[in-house]
Amino acid sequence: MDLDEAFGLVGEFGPRQKRLTAFLVLLQVFVAFQSMLIVLVGAVPEYHLDLEEIQTSTSREALAKHVRFTSNFTSIATEWYLIRHEAYKVSLAASLYFAGLLIGNILFGQLSDKLGRKPVYLTGLFLDVIFGYVSAFAPNYDIFAMSRFFVGITNGGMSLVSFVLTQEYVGKSFWALTGSLTNLTFAVGIAIFALLGYYIREWRFLAFVSNSPGLFFLLLSFMLPESPRWLYSQGKTTEAENVLQYIALGNGKERLSVKLKQCTGAVKKDDSASGVRSLIKHPVLRWRTVILMYIWYVCSLVYYGLTLNAGELGGNLYLNVALSGLVEVPAFPLCMFFIEKSWSGRRKSTTAFLIFSGLACIFTMFLPENRGGFLFSPNILALYGKLTVSAAFNIVYIYTSELYPTVVRNAGLGVCSMTCRFGGILAPFVPSLKSLGPSVPFVVFGISGLSAGFLTLLLPETVNKPIAETIDDLQTPTYQILKNKKVNQLEEGN
């Protein structure tokens, strides 16, 4: 039997798989803590200077004698006096973290496709925890900034591999559910981090406490099995059968005789066409990757851009951070409803959400600031756009996982995640285009969303279709026949 048939036999989402995926989904709370850390530990509180004029060349020691911070929390800005001509260092630390994410997405994606999901995931989580504690106890800014760079590498890479593991433990029909729960938990984790920061006002203690859950997850992660899909794609049929037997027993079924047929396109250790090179070498993958890279880039650009433009929330810092996460929550049940329907699926749902987000931005330009009513005010329309682009972002994670064969899935996700980080880095600069005209930023977001939405139509639909294990599966007649046969059976069943 093939792998999809085996999952149908042992259970696609039984009790053991629910426990495995629940564990990895909850890991996203820790990932959110690390991602949002700089927002609170890098916050610059209000301050007063004893002297009216401070020269830009004034040393940090001299500046410390004349500055008085008025807020009741500490941060790297208050400890190392990162204000005035030193203020750029807070943004630099954030940029280093995102630079680390770029490297981690590519590096860990390729390594896990070659060496396995579990060892790469465990290594990344271990180093993530270590560098997280280095950040908490950093004696000076330079060490703190470099530790954030390495946290970015390990956190970004580890979270990518854990996402793939979450998908590959269950049957393909549940990928949408597990993928959505992963992103939903990340959004909730942002709100939890804000609550944590509200009660812990000392930045070192906050960094220590928010990093400590990683140690708990690391110890329990040794009990995770390797991905059966990765084992099967590598030709390790016996090991894949053992994992499936383990899942079957945990699902309350008696020991089953799971016999997988040999994966004809299994990757060999010396296969030079694996990883990122396969995405370039094979025309089908190359075309998909170019389109997906642009879609991921636009999702990130529009999402973070609308976060800055959909009405700035004044007042409580911790409430603002919490709302930035909670505003995403309604997007997940919304996209879950559409992506499982045969008449919408992954492709049309992604297209619709991106186009709606683009239109919301375009329509914002035509509304006066103080008119249009509550439901159609510029700020509310911008929030509508953010809600829909969040839904599109969630679908894209799931959709991308299904478009790539198992042997290059992590590499594909890594490349797409890399372009996503570029979108996040560029998003803060778009509002500065207001100097050319107040509507220019919304034109950029609107055109980006519309173009990505229409480009999505060039990708194949994946709902109710089998997952390719190897690159050959995408082109072989056998796979095409199986795909069409399964679709016809599902249509007859409906």
N, C-alpha and C positions, 0 to 999 in steps of 0.2 A: 504494500500500500504506500501511497505518497504521504507527505507530512500533513496535509489538510485532512485527509481521511483519518490519520492517526489521532489528530486532535478531536475529531468527531467521535472517535471510539473512547478515548480516555476522559473526554470532557473538555469543552472549549473554555468554560469559565466556572470550574467547580470550586469547592471550598478551599483546596490548597492554592489554586491560582488566585483566588480572591485574597488570600493572606499574603501571597508573594507580591501581588500588584499593590495591595493596600500599603505594604511596607515601603515600596519604592515611591508610591504617590505621596506618602507622608514625608518622604525625604525632601520633597519640594519646599516644605516649610523651611528647612535648613538652607536650601539653595536661595530662597527668598531673603533670609536673614543676611546672607553674605552679599547678595546683590544690592540690598538697600542700606548696608552698613554705613557707607560714606555719607548718606543723606543726613543721618543724625550725628555721627561722630565727626563729621566735617562741617556741621552747621556753625555759622558765624553769628553769635548773639550781638545784641546792641552793646555799644561801648562808648565811653567818653574819654577824651584826651584832656589831660591837665593843661597842655600847651596848645595854643591856637595853631602854631605852625610846626610841623614835624618834617624834617628833610627826608627825602627818599633814601638818602644814604645813612640814615640813623640806624644804628645797630639794634639787634633784637633785645639785647640787655638794656640799652638806653630806653627803648620803646616800652619795655615792661614796667619801667618806673613811672611812666606817665599815662598808662592806659588803665581804665576801670571798666570791667565787663559788668553789665547790669542784669543779665539773665541768671537763672538758678540752675543751669546745666553747664557741664564742661564738654570740651571737644578738642580736637587737635589744634583748632584755631586759638582756643584760650590757653592751652598748655605751651604751645610753641609760638604764640603771637603771630599767627598767619593772617595779618590784616594789612591794609594799605598796599605797599609795594610787595608784600609777601603773600597776599591773598590768592594769587594765581596757583599757589602750591596745593590748595585744596582741590581745585579743578584738575590739576595735574595728577593727583593721586587717583581721582575718578577716571581720568583718561587712561592711566596705566592699567587700571582694572579692566577696562574695555579692550585695551590692546592685548591683555592676557587672554581675554575671551576669544579674540580672533585666533590666536595661536592654538589655544586649547581645543577649539572646535575642529580645526584641521588635524592637529597632531593626534588627538585621542580617537577621532573618527577612523583614521587609517590604522592605527595600532589595534583597535578593537576588532576591525575586520580581519586582521592578520593573526593576532595573538589570542583572540577570544574576548567576549564581553566581560566576563567576571574578573579575570586578573587585571585588566586595564581599569575597570571600574573601582576595584579595591585599592589599587595603587593611587588612583586619582583622589579618592576619598581620604586615604591616609595622609597624603601630602596636603590636601586641602585643610584638614584639621591642624596639621603642624604649622603651616603658614598662617592660619587663622589665629593661633595662639601667639605667633611671632608678632602679628599686628597688635594684639592686645597688650603685649609687654615691650613693644618697641621703645628703646631708650631715646631715639631721636626721629626726626621726620624722615630722613633718608632711608632708614631701615623700614619704617612704616610704609613708605611709598613703594619700596621694592617688594615688600611682603604682599602688598595689595596686587602687584603685578603677577606674582606667582599664585596668589589665591585666584585671580582671574583665569589663569591657565588651567589650574586643577579643578576649580569649581565649574567652569564652562565645559571642560572636557568630560568630567565625571557626570554632570547632569545630563549631557547628551547621551552618554552610554546607558545611563539608568533609564532614560526615556525609551530607548530602543529595547532594553531588556523588558520593560513593562509591556511593550507591544508583543514581543516574541514569546512570552510565557503563555499567552492565551491564543485562542482561535482567532482567525482573521476577522470574523464577524463582530468581535468585541473590541477591535482596535480603536474605533471611534469613541467608545465609552472610556477606555483606559487613557487614551490621549487627552480627552476632554477633562477627565478627573485630575490628570497631572497638571494641566494649565490652570484649572480652577483652584487647586490647592496652592499653587504658587501665588495666585492673587490673594487668597485668604492669608497666606504666610506674610504678605506685606502688611496687612492690617494687624496681625499678631505682633509683628516686629514693632509697629508703631505703639501698640499697647505696652510692650516690653520697655520701649524707650521712655514712655511716659512715667513709669515707675522707677526706672534706673537712669538717673541723670548724670552719673559719672561715666565718661566715655570708655575708660579702660575696663570697668566692670561690665558695661554693656557689651563691649566687644568680646569679653571672656564668656559671659553667659550666653550670648547668641551663637558663639562658636561651639559650645559644649555639647549641644545635641548631635553634632557630627560624630563625636566620640561614641555615643550610644548607637548610632546607625552603623558605624564602622564595625563594632564588635558583633552586631547581629548579622551583618552582611556576609560574614564567612559561611553562614548557613545557606546562602542562596545557591541554587544549582546553575550550571552554565546554560546558556540559551540553546534549546534543542534545535531551533532553526539554524543557528550558526554552526553547530556540530554537524548537522545534516548537510549544509552547504559545503562544508570542508571535507566531506566524504567519511566522516567519523560516525558511521551509521550505528554501530554498537553503542557508543556513548550516548547518541541521541535517543536510542531505544531505552536505555537505562533511565534517562531523565523523564521520558514519557511514562515509564513504569512507576517512577517515584511520584509523578503527578497523579497518576491513576489511583494509586494507593491512598494518597491524601484526599482524593475526591470520593473516597468511600467505596471504591470498586475493588473487586477481587483481582488478583494478579492476572493481567491480561497478556495475551500473546501478541505483542506489538512487533511486527516484522516489517521494517521499512525496505523498500526497494532502493537499490544503489542510486545515488544522485549522479546522473550522467555527466553533469557539468561541474562536478565538485572542483573547488579550487585547490591546487597543489601549493605546497610551501614555496616552491620556486617559480610560481606563476608570476611573470613580470607584468602581466596586464591587469593586475589587481589594483584596488584602491583608486586614487584620484585619476591615475592614468587611464583607467577603464572608462571614466566619465568623458574623457577627451577622445579616446580611440574609437569608441563605438558610436556610430551616427545617432542611433535612437537615444542613447543616454546623453550624448552631447547636446542634442536639441532640447531634451527635457531639462537638463541642468541649466542651460542658458535662460530658459523661461522661468524656471523656479527661482533662480538667483535673483532675477528682477522682481518677482512677486514678493519674495522674502524681504528684499530691500525696501520696497514700497510699503509693505505692512509695517515695518519698523519705523520708516520715515514718517508716515502719516500718523501712526499711533502716538509716538513720542512728540511729534509736532503738535497734534491736537491737544495733548496733555498740557502743553505750554500756552495754547491759544484759546481753549474753551473756557475762558473766564478764569482769571487768577484768583485763587482762594486766599484771602487774607486771614490773619489771626493765628490760631493755634497751629504750630508746626506739626504736632503729632496727629491732629485731626486731618490735616492735609495729606499726610503720608498714608493714613488709613483709608481715606476716600480714594486715593489714587489706585488702591488695590480693589476696594469694594465696588468701584464703578465698573469693573470688568466682569463681576459675577453674573449678571443677567445674560451676558453674551453666550455663556456655555450651554445652558438649557436651550437657548434659541437655536444655536447651530446644531445641537444634537437632534433636534426635531427634524431638521431639513436634510441632513447628510445621509440619513438612513432611508429616505424615501426614494423609490426608484425613479420618480419623475423629477427629482432635483439632484440627488447624489452629491458627490464631492465637488465636481467641476462646476455645475450650475450654481451651487450654493456659494462657493468661493467667488464666482463671477458676480453674483447678485450682491453679496455683502460689500465687495470692493467697489462696485459701481455705485451702490447706495452711499457709501462713505464719500466717494468722490463728488457725487451730486450734492450731498449735504454741505460740503465745503464750497462748491460752486454757488449754491443758492444763498449761502451766507453773505456773499459779496453784494447781493441785491437787496438785502434787508437793512433799513436804517437801524442804528444802535438802539434806540428807545422805542421801536415800534415792531409790530409783527405778532404781538400777543405772547403769552407764556410758552405755548407749544412751538412757536415758530420764531422765537427771538434768535439772534445770531449765536449767542452762547449755548442755547439749548440745541440748536442745529449742530453746532460743533460737537456737543456731547453725544448726539445721535450718531454722528460720524465716528466718534471714538468707540461707541458701543459696537457698531457694525464692523469696524476694522479689527476690533478685538475678536469678534466671532470669526472673521476671515483668517486672522492669525492662528486661531485654534485649529481651524480646519486644515490650514496649510501644513501644520505639523503632522497631522494624520495622513493627509493626502500624499505628502512627500514620502512618508514611510512606505506607502503602498505602491508608489511609482517606481521605487528602486528595488532591484533584486536583493536578496539577503546578503549576497557576497560583497556588495558595495553599498549597503544601506547606510552604514555609519559614515562612510566617506561622503556620500551624497548629502546627508544631513549636515555634515561638518562644513562642506563648501557653502551650502545654503545659509547656515548659521553665520558664516563669516560675512557674507554680504548683508545679512541682517544687522550685524554690529556696525557696519558702515552707515546704514540708514540711521541707527540710533545716534551715532557720532555727529552726523550732519544735521539732524533734526533741530538742535538748538540754534543753528545758524540761520535757518529759514526765516524765523520771525524778524531778523534784522533787515529783511527785504522790504519791510514796511516803509523804509526810507524812500523807496521807489514808488510807493503807493500803498494805502492801507489794505487793499484787497490782494496784493501780490502774493503773500504767503498762502492764502487760501486757494489762489489759482494754481500754485505749485502743488499743494496737497490734492486738489481736485483733479488736475490733469494726471497726476501720478496714480491716484486710485482708479480712475476710469481706464487708463491705458493698461494697468495690471489686470483689471477685471476682464477686459476684452482678450488679452493675451492668454488668460487661463483657458479660454475656449479651444485653444490649440492643443491642449493636453488631453489624453484619453481618460475616460471615466473608469473608476476602480471599484465602485460599489457593486457588491454581489459577484465579484470576479476573483479568480484564484490569484494567489501571490506568487510571483516569479521567485524561484530560489537561486537561479543562476542567470547569467547574461544570455546564454543560449536560449533560455526559456522564452525570452522576449521575441525571438525570431523564428523558432522552430515551428513547423506546422502542427506538431503534437500539442504544443501549448495553446496555439490559436484554436484548434478544434476543441480542446478541453474548455477553454474560456467561453467559446460560443455555445457549447453544449450545456454548460452550467447556467448560463444566462437564460437559455431557452427553457430549461427545467424550472428555474425560478419564476419565469413568466407564466408557464403553464400552471405552476402551483398557486399563483395569485389569481 
